[in-house]
Amino acid sequence: MRALVVGLGVSGMAAAIALSGAGWTPVIVERAPARRTGGYFVGLFPAGKKAADRLGVLDRMHLRTPVDHRTWAVDAGGERRRSIGFLDQPGQPEGTMRGDVEAALWAGLSPDTDIRFGTGPLSLRQTADAAYADLGDGEERFDLVVGADGLRSTVRRLAFGPDDRYLRPARSMICTFSLDAPVPGYSASDQLALVEPGRALWVFPYRDRPPTALFAYRARDVDAEQRRDPAEALAARYAGMGEPVPWVLDRLAHAPERLFDSVWQVRMPHWHRGRVVLLGDAAWCLTLYSGMGASTGMMGAAALGDALTSGLPLPRALRAWERTMRPTIRAHQLIAHVKGEGFVPSNPFNHGVRRFVVGQAAKLLIRKPRPAIGLS
Ligand SMILES: Cc1cc2nc3c(=O)[nH]c(=O)nc-3n(C[C@H](O)[C@H](O)[C@H](O)COP(=O)(O)OP(=O)(O)OC[C@H]3O[C@@H](n4cnc5c(N)ncnc54)[C@H](O)[C@@H]3O)c2cc1C
């Protein structure tokens, strides 16, 4: 049984590993000319680590959480106080780069996997017992097509219809990139959260590489915003904020790679149609705010492998797979809205609620140094 896997990201590679494990022969196509590296901060929660373990790649994954990280809430004037942030959440997510997760999956692919770069499906057609994809050289026959080609998926467009049926705007923008040094005045293991109504800057630390920065801000017209030069857009949106914002903005010009993008959630009534199945961001993009996109991509792939070894005929196996995944995904899609307000509150009221909640939680979670007991 041959499966076409579209996309060499976390979900595509995880799917290829799971398909190989289920006795299928995956063919991966990737639009980019080569495998990408680097990326941005990705936190892996226990469920994602468990899925990585099931796929046999957890031991290869470079986890980079600093041993003794501290989190600082920094206000617009640059004043700081101890707080809690992404890395302090229940489950204590591990800090990695997206490239670390992808490198582990890449190493976990069967060495004889057919991987074709610089190509993708131009058309898809299905009959009762096969799916046909034109990859640029005429139609090729497959038993299954896995669309793991991300938020703006071509497979979804070809098999399920246009993006505007499924993409829900989160009305926010992000810009993320690697810093070349720790933020001046802070240690390399400090996590920073500068959170104001409608705009935020987060700095994520690692134990063995410089931190990454994430600007997240609310915008009504994200399409217009995305056409702007990132440096100009950020300078305008973060005007009036004290250090370290100007220093971090200055580093943007030196960053070798950056991602400036609008934020969307993907909501679909079905993730499979006939012999085409969507996985990861293509099917259910949760938004970065959930912190579960990479994890659920691997969970979905592992579950797909289980479904394909269940002995059920393909349509029933795909239905069973979707039934298994849907409650988890639905929950994370709902939670993502709440977490989004934690990352970048959309209004002053939510900002006030966030301050109160984070303040109370910080009081409980931050261990104060014990007073020395004098023995004299
Ligand atoms: C700033 C940021 C922070 C994040 N933080 C976290 C986090 O803390 N924890 C977490 O779990 N997740 C996080 N995520 C989400 C996570 O990165 C994604 O959910 C995950 O990487 C999605 O993987 P994917 O393989 O489904 O899609 P993608 O990563 O989008 O991969 C799709 C692949 O398909 C290729 N492709 C696209 N179109 C075609 C085509 N037509 N033909 C062939 N190939 C094609 C692309 O080039 C790409 O290689 C974050 C995301 C962002 C943007």
The ligand as an SDF file (V2000), in Angstrom:
LIG
                    3D

 53 58  0  0  0  0  0  0  0  0999 V2000
    5.7500   31.0760   16.4520 C   0  0  0  0  0  0  0  0  0  0  0  0
    5.1920   29.7040   16.6520 C   0  0  0  0  0  0  0  0  0  0  0  0
    5.3360   29.0820   17.8850 C   0  0  0  0  0  0  0  0  0  0  0  0
    4.8410   27.8020   18.0900 C   0  0  0  0  0  0  0  0  0  0  0  0
    4.9800   27.2090   19.3090 N   0  0  0  0  0  0  0  0  0  0  0  0
    4.5780   25.9430   19.4920 C   0  0  0  0  0  0  0  0  0  0  0  0
    4.7930   25.2870   20.7330 C   0  0  0  0  0  0  0  0  0  0  0  0
    5.3000   25.8780   21.6960 O   0  0  0  0  0  0  0  0  0  0  0  0
    4.4120   23.9850   20.8490 N   0  0  0  0  0  0  0  0  0  0  0  0
    3.8290   23.3120   19.7980 C   0  0  0  0  0  0  0  0  0  0  0  0
    3.5350   22.1060   19.9350 O   0  0  0  0  0  0  0  0  0  0  0  0
    3.5800   23.9220   18.6240 N   0  0  0  0  0  0  0  0  0  0  0  0
    3.9380   25.2150   18.4510 C   0  0  0  0  0  0  0  0  0  0  0  0
    3.7000   25.8350   17.2650 N   0  0  0  0  0  0  0  0  0  0  0  0
    2.9360   25.1260   16.2210 C   0  0  0  0  0  0  0  0  0  0  0  0
    3.7930   24.1410   15.4870 C   0  0  0  0  0  0  0  0  0  0  0  0
    5.0060   24.7200   15.0610 O   0  0  0  0  0  0  0  0  0  0  0  0
    2.9830   23.6700   14.2810 C   0  0  0  0  0  0  0  0  0  0  0  0
    1.7070   23.2450   14.7080 O   0  0  0  0  0  0  0  0  0  0  0  0
    3.6730   22.5150   13.5960 C   0  0  0  0  0  0  0  0  0  0  0  0
    5.0050   22.8130   13.2550 O   0  0  0  0  0  0  0  0  0  0  0  0
    2.8600   22.1840   12.3290 C   0  0  0  0  0  0  0  0  0  0  0  0
    3.5130   21.2050   11.6360 O   0  0  0  0  0  0  0  0  0  0  0  0
    2.8890   20.6690   10.2520 P   0  0  0  0  0  0  0  0  0  0  0  0
    3.8690   19.6580    9.7890 O   0  0  0  0  0  0  0  0  0  0  0  0
    1.4750   20.2710   10.4630 O   0  0  0  0  0  0  0  0  0  0  0  0
    2.8590   21.9280    9.2800 O   0  0  0  0  0  0  0  0  0  0  0  0
    4.0730   22.8400    8.7530 P   0  0  0  0  0  0  0  0  0  0  0  0
    5.1130   23.0290    9.7980 O   0  0  0  0  0  0  0  0  0  0  0  0
    3.4470   24.0660    8.1860 O   0  0  0  0  0  0  0  0  0  0  0  0
    4.7260   21.9680    7.5810 O   0  0  0  0  0  0  0  0  0  0  0  0
    4.1290   21.8920    6.3200 C   0  0  0  0  0  0  0  0  0  0  0  0
    5.1760   21.4740    5.3260 C   0  0  0  0  0  0  0  0  0  0  0  0
    4.5220   21.2700    4.0740 O   0  0  0  0  0  0  0  0  0  0  0  0
    5.2340   21.9580    3.0630 C   0  0  0  0  0  0  0  0  0  0  0  0
    4.2600   22.3140    2.0200 N   0  0  0  0  0  0  0  0  0  0  0  0
    3.3420   23.2980    2.0480 C   0  0  0  0  0  0  0  0  0  0  0  0
    2.6150   23.2780    0.9180 N   0  0  0  0  0  0  0  0  0  0  0  0
    3.0830   22.2670    0.1690 C   0  0  0  0  0  0  0  0  0  0  0  0
    2.7290   21.7440   -1.1050 C   0  0  0  0  0  0  0  0  0  0  0  0
    1.7380   22.2800   -1.8200 N   0  0  0  0  0  0  0  0  0  0  0  0
    3.4180   20.7010   -1.5920 N   0  0  0  0  0  0  0  0  0  0  0  0
    4.4530   20.1470   -0.8690 C   0  0  0  0  0  0  0  0  0  0  0  0
    4.8230   20.5920    0.3340 N   0  0  0  0  0  0  0  0  0  0  0  0
    4.1420   21.6380    0.8580 C   0  0  0  0  0  0  0  0  0  0  0  0
    5.8600   23.1390    3.7510 C   0  0  0  0  0  0  0  0  0  0  0  0
    6.9580   23.6470    3.0230 O   0  0  0  0  0  0  0  0  0  0  0  0
    6.2520   22.5160    5.0830 C   0  0  0  0  0  0  0  0  0  0  0  0
    7.5190   21.8840    5.0080 O   0  0  0  0  0  0  0  0  0  0  0  0
    4.1610   27.1330   17.0390 C   0  0  0  0  0  0  0  0  0  0  0  0
    3.9990   27.7640   15.7960 C   0  0  0  0  0  0  0  0  0  0  0  0
    4.5000   29.0390   15.6110 C   0  0  0  0  0  0  0  0  0  0  0  0
    4.3120   29.6940   14.2640 C   0  0  0  0  0  0  0  0  0  0  0  0
  1  2  1  0
  2  3  1  0
  2 52  2  0
  3  4  2  0
  4  5  1  0
  4 50  1  0
  5  6  2  0
  6  7  1  0
  6 13  1  0
  7  8  2  0
  7  9  1  0
  9 10  1  0
 10 11  2  0
 10 12  1  0
 12 13  2  0
 13 14  1  0
 14 15  1  0
 14 50  1  0
 15 16  1  0
 16 17  1  0
 16 18  1  0
 18 19  1  0
 18 20  1  0
 20 21  1  0
 20 22  1  0
 22 23  1  0
 23 24  1  0
 24 25  2  0
 24 26  1  0
 24 27  1  0
 27 28  1  0
 28 29  2  0
 28 30  1  0
 28 31  1  0
 31 32  1  0
 32 33  1  0
 33 34  1  0
 33 48  1  0
 34 35  1  0
 35 36  1  0
 35 46  1  0
 36 37  1  0
 36 45  1  0
 37 38  2  0
 38 39  1  0
 39 40  1  0
 39 45  2  0
 40 41  1  0
 40 42  2  0
 42 43  1  0
 43 44  2  0
 44 45  1  0
 46 47  1  0
 46 48  1  0
 48 49  1  0
 50 51  2  0
 51 52  1  0
 52 53  1  0
M  END
$$$$
